Each structure stands twice: as structure tokens, then as C-alpha cells.
Amino acid sequence: MYFPQFLVGMFATSFITAIWAELETGSVWKALGWAILTMIILQIGYVGLVVRLIYKRGSQGPEADLLSASSTPQVHQARPR
């Protein structure tokens, strides 16, 4: 997932959470607190996802990079005449 896409989703989720919390509690401050808590939880999840992707790529070792590089088909471009 791209970071800008994540930001849009995070702000939309926080906004919906803030509206829900304000309707349930009647307090703007509690709604703001819930929205901030939602943003923090989503950020922790995003960082965890990135760390997992980095760890997963590193645990495959350099052999996986060599195999994936050799298995990619090469595209030949036509030479101009």
C-alpha cells in the first residue's frame, strides 16, 4: 500500500470515528480523543506492516534475489532499420 493511499484511509477512518464518538458521547473532546487514538493505532499497524515486509524480504536471503532476477523474462526491443 502506498503511503498517500494510507493517509487518505487513515484520515477517513479517524473522521468517521470522531463523528461516531461525538454522536454517542455528545462531547467534542472525547470525539477528538477517539480520533487521535484511532490515528495512533493505525500508524502502529502501518509501521508493523512495513517492518514485516522488510524482515520478510531480508529473511529470504540473497539467493532469492538472484533467483528472481534470473527468472524475469527479458524484453527485447526491435532495432530500427
BAKETOR-533710 format. One record per residue: residue number from 1; residue in three letters; x, z, y of N, C-alpha, C in turn. Coordinates in steps of 0.1 Angstrom, whole numbers. Atoms other than C-alpha are relative to their C-alpha. Example, Ala and Ser with C-alpha at 12.3 -4.5 7.8 and 13.67 -1.06 7.14 Angstrom:
BAKETOR-533710
{nr: 1, rest: ALA, n.X: 9, n.Z: 0, n.Y: -12, ca.X: 123, ca.Z: 78, ca.Y: -45, c.X: 9, c.Z: 0, c.Y: 12};
{nr: 2, rest: SER, n.X: -9, n.Z: 0, n.Y: -11, ca.X: 137, ca.Z: 71, ca.Y: -11, c.X: -8, c.Z: 8, c.Y: 11};
end
This chain:
BAKETOR-533710
{nr: 1, rest: MET, n.X: 8, n.Z: 0, n.Y: -12, ca.X: 0, ca.Z: 0, ca.Y: 0, c.X: 9, c.Z: 0, c.Y: 12};
{nr: 2, rest: TYR, n.X: -7, n.Z: 1, n.Y: -12, ca.X: 13, ca.Z: -9, ca.Y: 34, c.X: -3, c.Z: 12, c.Y: 9};
{nr: 3, rest: PHE, n.X: 2, n.Z: -12, n.Y: -9, ca.X: 17, ca.Z: 19, ca.Y: 60, c.X: -11, c.Z: -2, c.Y: 10};
{nr: 4, rest: PRO, n.X: 11, n.Z: 2, n.Y: -9, ca.X: -6, ca.Z: 3, ca.Y: 86, c.X: -14, c.Z: 1, c.Y: -6};
{nr: 5, rest: GLN, n.X: 12, n.Z: -1, n.Y: 7, ca.X: -33, ca.Z: 0, ca.Y: 60, c.X: -3, c.Z: 14, c.Y: -4};
{nr: 6, rest: PHE, n.X: 2, n.Z: -14, n.Y: 3, ca.X: -28, ca.Z: 36, ca.Y: 50, c.X: -4, c.Z: 7, c.Y: 13};
{nr: 7, rest: LEU, n.X: 4, n.Z: -7, n.Y: -13, ca.X: -31, ca.Z: 47, ca.Y: 87, c.X: -14, c.Z: -2, c.Y: 3};
{nr: 8, rest: VAL, n.X: 14, n.Z: 3, n.Y: -3, ca.X: -64, ca.Z: 30, ca.Y: 91, c.X: -9, c.Z: 8, c.Y: -9};
{nr: 9, rest: GLY, n.X: 7, n.Z: -8, n.Y: 9, ca.X: -77, ca.Z: 46, ca.Y: 60, c.X: 0, c.Z: 14, c.Y: 2};
{nr: 10, rest: MET, n.X: -1, n.Z: -15, n.Y: -3, ca.X: -64, ca.Z: 80, ca.Y: 69, c.X: -8, c.Z: 4, c.Y: 12};
{nr: 11, rest: PHE, n.X: 8, n.Z: -3, n.Y: -12, ca.X: -80, ca.Z: 79, ca.Y: 104, c.X: -15, c.Z: -2, c.Y: -3};
{nr: 12, rest: ALA, n.X: 14, n.Z: 2, n.Y: 3, ca.X: -113, ca.Z: 66, ca.Y: 90, c.X: -5, c.Z: 12, c.Y: -8};
{nr: 13, rest: THR, n.X: 4, n.Z: -12, n.Y: 8, ca.X: -114, ca.Z: 94, ca.Y: 64, c.X: 0, c.Z: 12, c.Y: 8};
{nr: 14, rest: SER, n.X: 0, n.Z: -12, n.Y: -8, ca.X: -105, ca.Z: 120, ca.Y: 89, c.X: -11, c.Z: 0, c.Y: 10};
{nr: 15, rest: PHE, n.X: 11, n.Z: 1, n.Y: -9, ca.X: -131, ca.Z: 108, ca.Y: 113, c.X: -13, c.Z: 3, c.Y: -7};
{nr: 16, rest: ILE, n.X: 12, n.Z: -2, n.Y: 8, ca.X: -158, ca.Z: 108, ca.Y: 86, c.X: -1, c.Z: 15, c.Y: -3};
{nr: 17, rest: THR, n.X: 0, n.Z: -14, n.Y: 3, ca.X: -147, ca.Z: 143, ca.Y: 76, c.X: -3, c.Z: 9, c.Y: 12};
{nr: 18, rest: ALA, n.X: 3, n.Z: -7, n.Y: -12, ca.X: -148, ca.Z: 155, ca.Y: 112, c.X: -15, c.Z: 0, c.Y: 3};
{nr: 19, rest: ILE, n.X: 14, n.Z: 1, n.Y: -2, ca.X: -183, ca.Z: 142, ca.Y: 116, c.X: -8, c.Z: 8, c.Y: -9};
{nr: 20, rest: TRP, n.X: 7, n.Z: -8, n.Y: 10, ca.X: -195, ca.Z: 158, ca.Y: 84, c.X: 2, c.Z: 15, c.Y: 3};
{nr: 21, rest: ALA, n.X: -2, n.Z: -14, n.Y: -2, ca.X: -179, ca.Z: 191, ca.Y: 92, c.X: -7, c.Z: 5, c.Y: 13};
{nr: 22, rest: GLU, n.X: 7, n.Z: -4, n.Y: -12, ca.X: -194, ca.Z: 191, ca.Y: 127, c.X: -15, c.Z: 1, c.Y: -3};
{nr: 23, rest: LEU, n.X: 15, n.Z: -1, n.Y: 3, ca.X: -229, ca.Z: 184, ca.Y: 113, c.X: -3, c.Z: 12, c.Y: -8};
{nr: 24, rest: GLU, n.X: 2, n.Z: -11, n.Y: 9, ca.X: -225, ca.Z: 211, ca.Y: 87, c.X: 2, c.Z: 14, c.Y: 7};
{nr: 25, rest: THR, n.X: -3, n.Z: -13, n.Y: -6, ca.X: -210, ca.Z: 239, ca.Y: 108, c.X: -5, c.Z: 1, c.Y: 15};
{nr: 26, rest: GLY, n.X: 5, n.Z: 0, n.Y: -14, ca.X: -221, ca.Z: 229, ca.Y: 144, c.X: 12, c.Z: 4, c.Y: 9};
{nr: 27, rest: SER, n.X: -11, n.Z: -4, n.Y: -8, ca.X: -186, ca.Z: 237, ca.Y: 156, c.X: 10, c.Z: -12, c.Y: 1};
{nr: 28, rest: VAL, n.X: -9, n.Z: 11, n.Y: -2, ca.X: -163, ca.Z: 211, ca.Y: 171, c.X: 14, c.Z: 4, c.Y: -4};
{nr: 29, rest: TRP, n.X: -14, n.Z: -5, n.Y: 4, ca.X: -132, ca.Z: 233, ca.Y: 165, c.X: 2, c.Z: 0, c.Y: -15};
{nr: 30, rest: LYS, n.X: -1, n.Z: 1, n.Y: 14, ca.X: -140, ca.Z: 236, ca.Y: 128, c.X: 1, c.Z: -14, c.Y: -5};
{nr: 31, rest: ALA, n.X: -1, n.Z: 14, n.Y: 3, ca.X: -145, ca.Z: 199, ca.Y: 126, c.X: 14, c.Z: -6, c.Y: 3};
{nr: 32, rest: LEU, n.X: -14, n.Z: 4, n.Y: -3, ca.X: -111, ca.Z: 193, ca.Y: 143, c.X: 9, c.Z: 6, c.Y: -11};
{nr: 33, rest: GLY, n.X: -9, n.Z: -6, n.Y: 10, ca.X: -95, ca.Z: 217, ca.Y: 118, c.X: -1, c.Z: -7, c.Y: -13};
{nr: 34, rest: TRP, n.X: 1, n.Z: 7, n.Y: 13, ca.X: -110, ca.Z: 200, ca.Y: 88, c.X: 6, c.Z: -14, c.Y: 1};
{nr: 35, rest: ALA, n.X: -6, n.Z: 13, n.Y: -2, ca.X: -99, ca.Z: 166, ca.Y: 102, c.X: 15, c.Z: 1, c.Y: -1};
{nr: 36, rest: ILE, n.X: -14, n.Z: -1, n.Y: 0, ca.X: -64, ca.Z: 178, ca.Y: 107, c.X: 5, c.Z: 4, c.Y: -15};
{nr: 37, rest: LEU, n.X: -3, n.Z: -4, n.Y: 14, ca.X: -64, ca.Z: 194, ca.Y: 72, c.X: 0, c.Z: -13, c.Y: -9};
{nr: 38, rest: THR, n.X: 2, n.Z: 13, n.Y: 7, ca.X: -76, ca.Z: 160, ca.Y: 58, c.X: 13, c.Z: -9, c.Y: 2};
{nr: 39, rest: MET, n.X: -12, n.Z: 8, n.Y: -3, ca.X: -47, ca.Z: 142, ca.Y: 75, c.X: 12, c.Z: 5, c.Y: -7};
{nr: 40, rest: ILE, n.X: -12, n.Z: -6, n.Y: 6, ca.X: -21, ca.Z: 166, ca.Y: 62, c.X: -1, c.Z: -2, c.Y: -15};
{nr: 41, rest: ILE, n.X: 1, n.Z: 2, n.Y: 15, ca.X: -34, ca.Z: 163, ca.Y: 26, c.X: 3, c.Z: -14, c.Y: -3};
{nr: 42, rest: LEU, n.X: -3, n.Z: 14, n.Y: 3, ca.X: -34, ca.Z: 125, ca.Y: 28, c.X: 15, c.Z: -3, c.Y: 2};
{nr: 43, rest: GLN, n.X: -14, n.Z: 2, n.Y: -3, ca.X: 1, ca.Z: 125, ca.Y: 43, c.X: 9, c.Z: 5, c.Y: -12};
{nr: 44, rest: ILE, n.X: -8, n.Z: -5, n.Y: 12, ca.X: 14, ca.Z: 147, ca.Y: 14, c.X: -2, c.Z: -9, c.Y: -12};
{nr: 45, rest: GLY, n.X: 3, n.Z: 10, n.Y: 11, ca.X: -3, ca.Z: 123, ca.Y: -11, c.X: 8, c.Z: -13, c.Y: 2};
{nr: 46, rest: TYR, n.X: -7, n.Z: 12, n.Y: -3, ca.X: 13, ca.Z: 93, ca.Y: 6, c.X: 15, c.Z: 2, c.Y: -2};
{nr: 47, rest: VAL, n.X: -14, n.Z: -2, n.Y: 2, ca.X: 48, ca.Z: 108, ca.Y: 6, c.X: 3, c.Z: 2, c.Y: -15};
{nr: 48, rest: GLY, n.X: -1, n.Z: -1, n.Y: 14, ca.X: 43, ca.Z: 118, ca.Y: -30, c.X: 0, c.Z: -13, c.Y: -7};
{nr: 49, rest: LEU, n.X: 0, n.Z: 14, n.Y: 6, ca.X: 34, ca.Z: 82, ca.Y: -39, c.X: 13, c.Z: -7, c.Y: 2};
{nr: 50, rest: VAL, n.X: -12, n.Z: 7, n.Y: -3, ca.X: 64, ca.Z: 68, ca.Y: -21, c.X: 12, c.Z: 6, c.Y: -8};
{nr: 51, rest: VAL, n.X: -10, n.Z: -6, n.Y: 8, ca.X: 87, ca.Z: 93, ca.Y: -38, c.X: -1, c.Z: -4, c.Y: -15};
{nr: 52, rest: ARG, n.X: 2, n.Z: 4, n.Y: 14, ca.X: 72, ca.Z: 85, ca.Y: -72, c.X: 5, c.Z: -15, c.Y: -2};
{nr: 53, rest: LEU, n.X: -4, n.Z: 14, n.Y: 1, ca.X: 77, ca.Z: 47, ca.Y: -66, c.X: 16, c.Z: -1, c.Y: 0};
{nr: 54, rest: ILE, n.X: -15, n.Z: 1, n.Y: -1, ca.X: 114, ca.Z: 53, ca.Y: -56, c.X: 6, c.Z: 6, c.Y: -13};
{nr: 55, rest: TYR, n.X: -5, n.Z: -6, n.Y: 12, ca.X: 120, ca.Z: 76, ca.Y: -86, c.X: -2, c.Z: -9, c.Y: -12};
{nr: 56, rest: LYS, n.X: 3, n.Z: 9, n.Y: 11, ca.X: 103, ca.Z: 52, ca.Y: -110, c.X: 10, c.Z: -12, c.Y: 0};
{nr: 57, rest: ARG, n.X: -9, n.Z: 11, n.Y: -1, ca.X: 125, ca.Z: 23, ca.Y: -97, c.X: 14, c.Z: 4, c.Y: -4};
{nr: 58, rest: GLY, n.X: -14, n.Z: -5, n.Y: 2, ca.X: 157, ca.Z: 44, ca.Y: -99, c.X: 2, c.Z: 4, c.Y: -15};
{nr: 59, rest: SER, n.X: -1, n.Z: -5, n.Y: 14, ca.X: 149, ca.Z: 57, ca.Y: -135, c.X: 1, c.Z: -12, c.Y: -9};
{nr: 60, rest: GLN, n.X: -2, n.Z: 12, n.Y: 8, ca.X: 148, ca.Z: 21, ca.Y: -148, c.X: 14, c.Z: -5, c.Y: -2};
{nr: 61, rest: GLY, n.X: -14, n.Z: 3, n.Y: 1, ca.X: 184, ca.Z: 17, ca.Y: -141, c.X: 4, c.Z: -14, c.Y: 4};
{nr: 62, rest: PRO, n.X: -4, n.Z: 14, n.Y: -5, ca.X: 204, ca.Z: -14, ca.Y: -131, c.X: -3, c.Z: -11, c.Y: -10};
{nr: 63, rest: GLU, n.X: 3, n.Z: 10, n.Y: 10, ca.X: 197, ca.Z: -31, ca.Y: -164, c.X: -14, c.Z: -7, c.Y: 3};
{nr: 64, rest: ALA, n.X: 14, n.Z: 6, n.Y: -3, ca.X: 160, ca.Z: -36, ca.Y: -153, c.X: 1, c.Z: -10, c.Y: 12};
{nr: 65, rest: ASP, n.X: -2, n.Z: 9, n.Y: -12, ca.X: 172, ca.Z: -52, ca.Y: -120, c.X: 6, c.Z: -13, c.Y: -5};
{nr: 66, rest: LEU, n.X: -7, n.Z: 13, n.Y: 6, ca.X: 194, ca.Z: -77, ca.Y: -140, c.X: -10, c.Z: -8, c.Y: -8};
{nr: 67, rest: LEU, n.X: 10, n.Z: 7, n.Y: 8, ca.X: 166, ca.Z: -85, ca.Y: -164, c.X: -11, c.Z: -6, c.Y: 9};
{nr: 68, rest: SER, n.X: 10, n.Z: 5, n.Y: -8, ca.X: 140, ca.Z: -90, ca.Y: -137, c.X: 6, c.Z: -12, c.Y: 8};
{nr: 69, rest: ALA, n.X: -7, n.Z: 11, n.Y: -8, ca.X: 165, ca.Z: -112, ca.Y: -117, c.X: 2, c.Z: -12, c.Y: -9};
{nr: 70, rest: SER, n.X: -3, n.Z: 12, n.Y: 8, ca.X: 173, ca.Z: -134, ca.Y: -147, c.X: -13, c.Z: -6, c.Y: -6};
{nr: 71, rest: SER, n.X: 12, n.Z: 6, n.Y: 5, ca.X: 137, ca.Z: -138, ca.Y: -158, c.X: -9, c.Z: -7, c.Y: 10};
{nr: 72, rest: THR, n.X: 8, n.Z: 7, n.Y: -10, ca.X: 124, ca.Z: -151, ca.Y: -125, c.X: 3, c.Z: -15, c.Y: 0};
{nr: 73, rest: PRO, n.X: -2, n.Z: 14, n.Y: 0, ca.X: 119, ca.Z: -188, ca.Y: -126, c.X: 6, c.Z: -5, c.Y: 13};
{nr: 74, rest: GLN, n.X: -6, n.Z: 5, n.Y: -12, ca.X: 140, ca.Z: -207, ca.Y: -101, c.X: -8, c.Z: -13, c.Y: 4};
{nr: 75, rest: VAL, n.X: 8, n.Z: 12, n.Y: -6, ca.X: 122, ca.Z: -232, ca.Y: -78, c.X: 10, c.Z: -10, c.Y: 5};
{nr: 76, rest: HIS, n.X: -9, n.Z: 11, n.Y: -4, ca.X: 140, ca.Z: -265, ca.Y: -74, c.X: -7, c.Z: -8, c.Y: 10};
{nr: 77, rest: GLN, n.X: 6, n.Z: 8, n.Y: -11, ca.X: 134, ca.Z: -283, ca.Y: -42, c.X: 5, c.Z: -15, c.Y: -2};
{nr: 78, rest: ALA, n.X: -3, n.Z: 15, n.Y: 1, ca.X: 133, ca.Z: -321, ca.Y: -41, c.X: 10, c.Z: -3, c.Y: 11};
{nr: 79, rest: ARG, n.X: -10, n.Z: 4, n.Y: -10, ca.X: 162, ca.Z: -337, ca.Y: -24, c.X: -5, c.Z: -12, c.Y: 7};
{nr: 80, rest: PRO, n.X: 5, n.Z: 12, n.Y: -8, ca.X: 155, ca.Z: -361, ca.Y: 4, c.X: 8, c.Z: -12, c.Y: -4};
{nr: 81, rest: ARG, n.X: -7, n.Z: 12, n.Y: 3, ca.X: 164, ca.Z: -397, ca.Y: -3, c.X: 4, c.Z: -8, c.Y: 11};
end
